Amino acid sequence: MSTAWTPALRSPPASELRRTLAAQQVGALAARSGLFFSHFEHRRFLPWPEAWEPVGRPDLGVVEGWRDGTLPETKFLHFQLDRRIGSFHPGQQPRWTAHELCHGLVGFAWAPGRSRFWHAQAARLAELLPVALWYFFDQAGAFRCPVHADAGALFEQLCPACEAGAAQGPVEDARGESLRAQGRAFVEAELAALLRSRRLGSPLSTRFGSIDLMSDALASVAAHGARLQSPTFADWVERFAPVGAGRLDSLEALEARVLALLAHLDGESEAAPWAASPATWAIQDLGWRLMMVAADTEGEPQRRLLDLADALSAAPPGEEALTALIAGYRALCEEWELPAPQDLFAVGYPLPGGLGSDFNQLKDGVHSALPHCARHTKKELPARVAAFAEADGLGRQPIGRRFAAWMAETAPGPLAELAALEAAVTHARPPNPAEASLIELPVPPGQPCRLGSSLERLRLSIDPQRALAGAAPRARKAQTVVAVVRRGLGVDALALSPEAAAALDRLPDDPQALDALDPADRDELVSLGIVAPCRFDEASAPSRAEA
């Protein structure tokens, strides 16, 4: 009897599935379906066989490495409709959790011998409900801050105040029924367009704002068409994705699944979960990675890889099947030149034997976000990254901030302070556009002020300027308050005077705390973006002088 297997440390923040009734419904049904997430930064993207690569389509995205502490995720190359395991990217909005799980619930359609047009129709159907959830159902009952209460759809805009309120759960929303009605109308319009497309044998678009699901479906097929029509994919389906295991074999069946889930979101009826466990989806995922390696191999190694795939598909889904696969692949690697086990099994969720994370990719991420910290801990960095990977959960923080927080907890000291300082600089918060455009100097006495929107304050014992210049961090007796602010394309890390630091401490409770400072010092804090006026409609200083 195979033992149960549940991936640890891969649960998204509970608040992300609490924000609306629709998110709660999706989360509950996904849990009953055994769906879970892989961490995008921990997962290694395996190169496809050359025959599957889209040629002459740079618009589909390019798989890239780290840039300033961020690992970009392409829209069409990384994402696979046939993978039930959601992708958790720390840089995405909290709404992506329900969106990814909705993809898992919808499933995908595939049948042998189908045209690319058929696959485009299937891609459009598979994307339909997750998009309706994003723009309509998961907006109904979502908390809105005073600034955005009547601002209409935010689309891709992220408001931290809105998300902080939404994390507490749904609210009474006069727009709720209208949003749900718009969501139903969006789905119906898309289904009607799909029916007309099938009748004509040619794609027809409908648009909502900038959304065109037919355009996305065409790009998806351009990226994945050769893969979906390959013998390898057909063999994978035969072994790992029978009908009902996340897969449907006709467009009509996929449409019925979409409508059943729509009725579920509308509260009309209960949709059925997938009859599967987390191990089912992990075996599908690992089976695909194994067969993709086999597709790029030949002869005896290929036959042995396919034998492993056969054994994996025949075994009851559970920990024994995963452990046997890992042992079998390790044995093959001792005989043949194949992708290293730590690469093949870097799937973004924990596997038996301590596998699941791409330590080299994470190490590159730490170098990208915290270059000086990584350089000063060069010998110990691999071990630190491995320990960090084991503790790293799913959260909406970039790798520099996560690694710095882990350092502060596990190894406090000058190096941890440097990590915190570099994380604040690399991942500096964006300023409010109004602060960059509307501030006027000098600041009139008595004008209420607040902390700047991009400001981050750190209390450090190290010298910030020397540390950021590359010097080894050394603790000093006195601590300094450092203000990190983004201005335009640059980021400043500035040591504050004790008087300025004390005024900033008082500012949240006393909007006129800056009046205790010299006027020139007060104006400098404003010009640097460290503080900002509470209002922008006060009479400007030049006009006062003229008066």
C-alpha positions, 0 to 999 in steps of 0.5 A: 500500500502506497503511503500518502504524500503531501508537499510541505511548505507549499501552501500560499498565504491563507489570506489570498483565498479569503479575500472574496467568496469566489476565492473561497469557493475556488480554494475549497474545491481545489483542496478537495481536488488535491491541487497545490503549488510549485514555487517558480524560483525553486523550479528548474525550467528544463529546455525543450527538444529543439523540434518543439521550439517556436521559431521566429516568435520572440513575442512569445517570450524568452526564458531569462535568468535573474534581473535585479533579484527577480526571475521573469516568468514568460506568459506563454513558454513557462505556463502549460495548460496541461500542468495541474500544479499551480505556479507561485511567483513571489512577484505576482498579485495575491489574486493569482492564487485563486486564478492558478487554482481555477486553472487546475480545476478547469483542466485541459482538453487533448485528443490524438490527431487534432489540428492546431485550430482544435488546440487553439479552441481548447486553450481558449476554453481552458483560459476562459473561467480563470480570466472571468474569475480574475476580472469579475467574480474575484472582484465582487466583494473585494475590499477597496481602499478609499482611493479606489472605492469608486475607481472601477476595475484595477486590472493589473494595478496593485494597491497595497491598501486594497490588498491589506483590506481584502486579506481580512475577507469579503465585504458588502459590495453594491457592485457585487451582483453587477460584477457577477452578471458581467462575468456570466455575460463575458463567459457567454460571449466567449462561448458564442464566439467559440461556437461561431469559430468552429462553424467557420473553421477560423478563429473569431475574437471578442474583446473586453478592454485589452483582453482578447482570449483568441489572441492569447490562444493563438499565441499559446498554440504557437508556443506549445503546438509542436509539443502538443502534437508530438508523439511524446505528448501522446505517450505521456497522456496514455501513461499519466493523464487518462480522462478524468485526471485533469484531462478531457477528450473533447471541446464539448466536455471541456465546455461542460466543465467550464459551465459546471464551475461557473454554476459553482461560482454562482452558487447554483450547484456544486461542481465535482472536484477531480478525484485525485491526490497531490501525488497524482499531480506530482507523478503527472509532472515528474512523468512529463519531465522524465519523458521530455528527457527521453524525447531528447535521448535515443538508444538504450538510455531512452528505453530505460527512461521509458521503463521508469515512466512505465513503472511510475505510471503503473504504481499507486500514487504515493511516496513509494512511487516517487522514491522508486523513481528517484532511485531509478533515475539516480542509477541511470545517471551513474551509467549514462550522461543525463540531466543531473538528478538535482535538475530533473527533480527541481520541481519547485515543491519538496520531494523525498530525499531532500529534492525539489529545489534548484539550489544553483538557481536560488544561489544566482537569485541571492547574488542578483539581489544581494551581491555584496552579501553573497560575495562576503559569504562566498564559502558558506553561501551554498550551505546557507542557500540549501538551508534557506530553501528548506525554510522558504515558503510561499509568500509575496516577497522577492528573494532578497527580502526573504533571504535577508529576513531568514539571515536576520533570524538564523544568523543576526549580525553585520552580514545580516544587516548588509543583507537587509540593506541590500534587499531594501535597495534592490527591492525599493518600493515605488513612489506614489506618482503624485509625489514625483509630480506635485511636490513644491518647495519650500514646504510652508511652516505648519503644513502637515506631512507624512512619510514618503510612500517609497521610504524604508527605514533601517536601524544599522550598526554598519556603515551603510555607504562603506557596505554598499561600496563593497567593504566588509560589514563591521559593527559599530557601537552607535547605530544609525537610522538609514532611509532608503528611497527610490527617486526616478530610476535611482535609489538612495540610502541615506544616513539620518541625523538623530533629529531627523530620525526622531521627527520621522518617528513622531510623524505618523502620529503628529503630521507637523512633527517636522516643524521642529527641524530647521526649514532647510532640513525639512525641505531636504527631507521632502526633496529626497522623497523621505517625507511628503505633504499630506495634501498637494493643494496648499498654496505654493511657497513661490506665490507666498513669497510674491504675495 
